[in-house]
Amino acid sequence: MSHDATLEMFFEEAADLVRDCEAALLRLEQASSEPDPGLVNRIFRNVHTLKGSSAMLGFDRLAGVAHALEDVLVRMRKGEQAITPLLVDTLLASVDVLRRLLERARQGSAGEPEDLEATLTTLRALTVGAAAHVGGNGSVTIPAGGAGLFGPTPDEGEGQDPDRSAEATTVRVSIEKVDSLVNLVGEIVITQSMIDRLVADLAPDRVAQLEQAVAQMDRHARELHERVMAVRMLPIRTVFSRCQRLVRDLAHAQGKQVVLETSGEDTEVDKGVIEQIADPLTHLLRNAIDHGIETPEARRLAGKPEVGSLRLRAYQEGGNIHLEVADDGRGLDRERIARKAVQVGLLTADARATDDEIFGLIFRPGFSTAETVSQVSGRGVGLDVVRRNIETLGGSVTVHTEPARGTTFHIRLPLTLAILDGQSLRVGSQTYVLPLTAIVESVRPRPEQVPGALTDGEVVVIRGRALPMIRLHHLFDIVPAVEDPAQGIVVLVEHEGRDVALLVDELLGQQPVVIKGLEANFQKVAGVAGATILSDGGVALILDVPGLVALSRARSGNGGGR
């Protein structure tokens, strides 16, 4: 194994160890009334492993901090060190220093974290017992007992937790290898579509045999697809675990008491989705703590428990991943949002907006009802980022709120970003693909359902609702087969909680498509999420609904659909 490969493996494993230390410390803090000896052992083993690996590879500063932290953990294992909030703060700060040292080592950066020496001094003071019982009021001391209570040390090869043994059954695979497999599956999918097309043109005497072979190939291709995609799937607990520390620190900073409850951590999500969902979840949690959950005094006066509740839930349904971020705080103030919208020109004073329209304003860029700017929020750059990032992933976000009872944000995301089920559309001589998850329904409107151009653009009336209509041939400057909407098809798609109609010439077939990015060889195109290869070998653009709406608004200049 090359030196570079060894280092990369070390950094990957070290990051996992540090992350697991943080998670165990947070659990130790929450259960401080009845400390779990297994958690202390778990943290000790992680730090012990990190110290040995760092020293072996020459990362002496990293090994030094790990050694100082290990000394404190030894005192905890022997029952000589009290578990107090101050101690947990110190240990978490030490874990942060380890994380920063790892990042600097990985990047080859010179220098050390500013708080390194202060952290080492604090840990050494704890080791010699100078601060062994700081914060004695309400502190909990682990009973003495050493190895008899906590089990054998890691050097003796026993005492491993159910989660550590589970890790031994997994294999770390580089993302480059996984991506190559995904691309291979994509090529198989394309070849399969081509064969299907050829079968339709063959002589009847051989069609039965060829159809049987194609069916078998189809089964194998689908199985390969599912297995390869499963390699990319990771449990969302990798994101949820980071949220515990975030909630803890933000709540402490604002003098609030908040408990984060999570469920559905084993729900598996594509690695690409996991990497890009962390920021939106962070914004939503920060927003809930800053705006939603009240101070302990305010909650007590409102007849609520002083400790606020945040719930983070994940589940899979209908080919999508669903995430919910819910709090039991004050809820959204409809009148306050409306007043702010009037002040900034998003609403007129006499507007009769629905609840969905009012609450949807919180996702607008720059919109904030905060009276002052804090380190957490107030600049209006949070929730608009949430919606934009989620829509970039091909998902959507909605909000439900009840006054004095709380707010729930519901996120819907595709299972994977590599392959999607698409609906082919024809506009003029061009073929486009629209993700099936974006489509609400498709209809051929009657003449009376298309009243013509209005002051704010064209609309189509579907079951009494006037929906904005976007002519795709206008957006892409191509000649359509039909100009009259009554001779074409309108495809209803969802955008920002509302339906929008896309006018196309014809609906073609549905098929799985492999998403190919344009940025690597071309550039980002407004209204286009990527490209794919069709069964006839041609190239089709994959449409991006939020981008289409934004492009339509920019073209019309007044928010209309032309």
N, C-alpha and C positions, 0 to 999 in steps of 0.2 A: 504494500500500500504506500502511495506517495506521501510525502510530508504534508502537502496541501490537503490531501484527502483526510489525513489524520487530524489536522487542525479543524477542518470543517466538521468532522464527526464530533470532536471535542466541544466546539461551540454550540452545536445543535443539542447535545446531551446536557451541557452545562446550563443552557437556557431553560431546558425542561426541569432540571434540578432546582434552579432558582425560583422558577414559577411554582413548583410544588411546595417549596419552603414557604413562600408567601401565602399560598392557599391554606397550608396547615397552620400557620400562625394565626390567620384570621379565624379559623375554626377553633383554635385554642382560646382565643380571646372571647369568642361567643359562648364557649362552654367553661368559662373560668371558675364558675361555682363548683363544678365537678370536673377538674382537669383530666383529660384523657392521656394516660401515659404513652399510648401508642403514637399520639401526635408528636410528643417530644422525641421519641425514638425515631420517628419518620424524618423529622427535621435534622436530627443529629446524623442520621445515615446519609442524607443528601449533602450536608455540609462536609462530612468526612470524605465522601467520594469526590466532591469538588476540590477539596484541599489536595488530595493525593494526585488527581489528574492534572491540576494546575502546576503543582510542584514538578511533576514528571516532564511537563512540556516547557518549563522555564518561566512560567508566569508567577514570579515570586511574590509580587504585591497582592495578587489575587489569592494565592495560597496563604499569605500572612493574615489577611482579613478573615478568611475561612477558618484559620487556626484560632484566632482570637474569639470568633463566634462559637467555635466548637468548645472552647474552654467554658464559656457561659452555659452552653447546653449540657456539659458534663455536670456542672453544679445543679442544674435543673433536674437531671436524671437522678442525682443523689438526694434530692430533696433539700438542698442547701440554698436554693434560690427561690424566692417568692415570685409567683406569677401575678404581676400587677399591670394595670393599663400602661404605666410608664415603661415597664420592661418590654411589653409588646411593641410599644412605639419605638423603643431602641432597637429591638430585633428587626422590625420592619425597615427602619432606616438603614440598618446594616445590610439587609437584603438588597435595598436600593443601591447601595454602594457596590455590592457584588455585581449587580446588573450593569451599572455604568462601567465598571472595570472590564467586564466581559465585552461590552460594546467597543470600548477603546482598543482592547486587544484585538478584536476582530477587524477593526478598521485600520489597525496599525498606527493609531494616534498617539502622539507624545503627551506627556503631562498626566496628572492624576485628578480625580474629583476633588473639589474644594473641601468637601466635608470628610475626606478620608481620614486625616489625622484626628479630627474630633471624634469620629466614630471609633477609631482604634483606642483612643484614650478612655472613652466611655466603657467599651467592652473590657478593657484591662482593669478598670476600676471595679466593675462588676465581678471580675474573676477573683480579685483579692478580697472581695467581700465589703469594700468600702461603701457600696451602695446596694448591698444585697437585699435590703428590705425597705428601699425608698417607696414612699406612697403606701405605708403600712395600713392605713385605714381602708378596710374593704379588700385587702390583699388576700390571696389564697396561696398557701404553700403546699407544694406536692409532698406527700408523706415520704419520709425516708424509706429506703428499701433497696436502692441501687439495682443491681442486675436481677435480684429476686423479684422486684416489682415490675420493672420495665422489660424484662427478658434479656437475653444475651446480646452483647454488642455485635455490630455488623462484622467485626473481625471473626466472630465465632460462626458466622454463616447462617444464623437463624433469626427468628423474630421479624420476618418480612411481613408487611401489610398485604388483603385480597387484591387491592389496586396495584401494588408493586409486582405481584406474581402475574397479573394480567398483562403488564407491560412486556414481560418476557416472551409472550406469544406473538408479539408484533414485530414487524420488520420495517426499518426506516428505508424509504425509497426516495431517490432524488426526483424532484418535480420534472426535470428534463426527460427522464425515462418515462414517467407517467404521461407527459404531454406527447411524446412520440407514439405511445400506444393509442392515445386518444386520436391522434391524426391518422393512424393506421385504421382504426375503426371507422373514421370518417370516410376514408377511401373505400372501404368495404361497403359502406352504406351507399355511396355514389355508384359503385359498380353494380350493386344489387338493383338499384333503380334503373340503370341502363339495361340490364338483362331483362327486367320486367317489361321494358319498352320493346325490346327485340322480340320477345315471346309473342307479342300481339301480332307480329307481321310474318310469323313462320307458317310453313305448310302444315295442314291439320294432321298428317300422319305421324309427325314427331312431336307435336305440341304436348301430348299427355306426358311423355317421358321427360321432356324438358321442364314442364311445369312442376313435376314431382321433384326433380333435382333442384329447381329454383326454390321450391318450398323448403327443402331440407337446408339449403344454403341460407335461406332467410332465418330459419330457426337458429342455426349456428351463429349467424351474424348478430342476431339479437342477444343471444346468450353471451357472446364475446363482448358486445357493447355493454351489457349490464355489469359483467364482471370487471371490465376495465374501468368503467365509470365508478364502480364501488371502491376502486383503489384511490380515486381522488376524493372520496367522501370522508369527511372527518366529523366526529361528534362536536356539536356546537358548544359543548362544555369548555372547549379551548377558548371561546370568547366569553362565556358566562363567568369563568373563573377569574378573569381580569376585572370583571365588574364589581366583585365583592370589595376589593381594595379601593376602587374608585368611589363607591358609595360611602364606605367608611370614612375616607379622608374628607370628602366634600361635606358630609354631615357634621363631622367634628369642626370643620372650619367655619360652619354657619351656626354652631351651637344647637344643632338639631339632633334628635335621636331617630335613626332610621335603620330598619332591618330589611335586608334584601332576601326575598324568597325566590328560589328558582325551581323550575320544573321542565321536564323534557330535555334534560341535558344530553341524553343519548341520541337525540334526533340528529341524523347525519346530513351534512350539507356539503356541497362542492367546495373544494379548497379555495377556488377563486371567489366564491361568494363569501366565505368566512373571512378572507383577507380584507374584503371591502365593506363588511357589515359592522365592523368594530366601531368605526367613527360615528355612524348614525346612532348606534345604541348608546354610545358615550354621550352624545348630544341630548338624547331623550332622557337619560338618567340625570344628567346635570340639570336639565330643564325641570324635571319632576322635583328634585331636591330644592332648587332655588325658587321656583314659582308655585309648585303644587303643595308640597308638604309643609304644614305650618310649624311654628316653634312649639316647644312643649307647653308653654303657657297658653298660647292660642288654642292648642288642641284640648287642653284641660277645660278651658272656658267653653269650648264647643261641645263638651261631653264626649270627647274622643280619648283613646289611650294616648299617653304622652309620647309613646314610641310610634313613629309613622311606619307605614308598610309600603314597600316597593315589591312588585311581583314581575318576574321575568319568565315568560313561558314560551316554549317552542313546540311545534307539532307539525306533522306532515299530513296534507289532505289534498286530494284532487290534483296530484302532480305538482304541488307547490309546497314551499316551506312557509309556515306562518309563525310570526313572532309577535308577542304582546308585551308591552311595557305599561304596567298599570300602577297607579298610586291611590292612596286613600286620603288625598289632600283636599284642598278647598274647591277643586274643579275650575274650569275656565269661566271667566266672567264675561258673559255675552255682551252686556251693555258697555263694559269697559273696552272690549275689543272693537265694538261698533263705533264708539266715540273716537278712539284712536284712528280707525280707518277713515272717518270723516275728516279728522285733522290733517291726515297725510294725503287726502285726495283719492283714496281707494273706494270710497262710497260717498254718495250724496246724502244730504241730511234727510231727504224724504224717501230714501231707498227702502224697499220692503224686501230685504234679503232673508233667505231661509237660514235656519241654524247651520246647515252644512256649509252654506256660502260664508257665513260669518266666521265659523270656526276654521274654515279653510284658509282664511286670511293670515293665520299665524304662520303659514308656510311661505308667505311672500317675502322676497329679499328685503332686508332692512327693517322689517316690521317687528316691533317690540313694545310691550305695554309697561316695561320696567321704568320706574321713575328715575332710577339712578343706575349708573354703570358700575358693576362689580367685577371681581375677578372671574366670576362664574358666568354671568350673562348681562344683558342690557343693551348690547350693540345691534341686535337683530340679525345676527349672522349664524344662528344655530339651526332653526327648523327648516329654513330654506335649503341649507346644505343637506339636511336629512332627506328631504324630498328629492333633491337633485341626485344625490348619490344612489338612492333606492331606485329611482326611475332609470338611472344609467345601468343598473343591474337587470332591468326589465321587470321591476316590481312596482308596487304601489303602497301608499301609506294613507290610512284614514284615522280619524280621531273621534272618540265618543266620550262625552263628559256629563257629569251630574253635579249640580251645585252642592257644595259641602260634603260630597261623597267621593269625589276623585275623578281621574281622567285615565283613559286607556288609549294608547296608540297601537294600531294593528298594522303590521307590515306583512305583505305577501311577496314572496320571492320565488323565482324559478329554482328547480332542484339543481340545475347545472347551467353553466355558461358556455359549454362546449358544443352541445347538440340540442336542438329544439325542434318541436313539431310546428311546422309552418303551413300557412295557407298561401298558395300561389295566386297572384292577381295579374291580370293583363290590363295595361294602360297604353293605348296606342299599339306600337310594335314592341313595347318593352314588357318584361315580366318582373314582378317584384314579389317578395315574400314577406308576409306579416305573421308574427308569432301568434299561434292559436290562443295563448293565454291572454292576449290583448283584445281578442274579439269577443264582443257581447252577442251580436247577431248580424245577419246580412239580409237585406230586403231589396226588392225592386219597387221603388216608390211609384205611386200613381201621380198623374199630372197635378191633381189638386193638393198633393202633399208637398209640392215644391212651389211655394208662392212667388219665387223670383228673388231678385236682389233687393235687400233692405239696406237701410242706412248703415247698419253695422255688419254687413256681409250677408251671404246666402244661408238659408236654413232649410231643413227638411223636417216636416211634422210627422212624428211617429207616435201613434196612440196618444194624441193630444199634446205631446211635448215638442216644442220647437228646438231642434238641435242644430248647432253650427255645422255647416257643410264645407268640407275642404275638397276642392277639385285637384287631384294629384297631378293631372296633366298641366295645370297652371303652375304648380310648385316646381315641376321638373322641366318645364318648357318643352313639352313634346306634343305632337298632334294626336288627339284622341280618336277613337273609332266613332264615338258618339258624343255630342254636346248636350243633348237633352237628358237630364237626370232620369226621366221616366223610361228612357231606353237603356239605362245603365244599371249599376248595382251600387247601393250605398252600404258600406261596411261600418257598423257601429263599434267604436272602440272606447275604452274608458280612459279618461285623463283628469287628474286632480278631483276624483270623485264624481265627475260628470261624463256624460256620453258625448262623443264627437263623431260625425259621419264623414267617412272618406268615400268620395265618388270614384268608382273604377269602371272600366268597360265590361269586365267579365271575371268571374271566379273560375280558377283552374283547379288542379288537384291539391290534395294535402299530402305531405310527406315529411319525414325527419330530414333536417338540413344541418350541415356542418357549418358553424360560424367561422368565417375567415375575416380577421381584422384588416382594415384598410390602411391604418397608420404606418405599418412597417414599410410598405412599398408605395404608398400614395400620401394621403392626408385625411384628416377628419372631415367628413362631409355632413353638413347639417341635414337632419332628418333621416340619416342612414346609420344603422348600428353595425353593419358589416356586409359581407357578401357570401355567396354560396355557389356551388356548382350543381346545376340541375341534372335530371336524368338524361336529357338530350345532350349533355356536355356543355351547354351554355351557362353563362354567369348571370346571376340575379342578385340585386341588392336587397338586403334585409332592412325593412323599414323600422324606424324608431319613432313611436307615437309622440312622446313629449317633444322630440326634435321637430316633427312635422307640424305640431301645433305652434311651436315657437317660430318656425320658419314662415308659417301662414300669417301669423300676427305681424311679423316683420315686413312681409311683402305687402300686406294690406295697409299697414300704417295706422289702422284704427281698431285692431282687434277682430276684424272680420275674417271670413273663411275663404276669400278668393285668393 
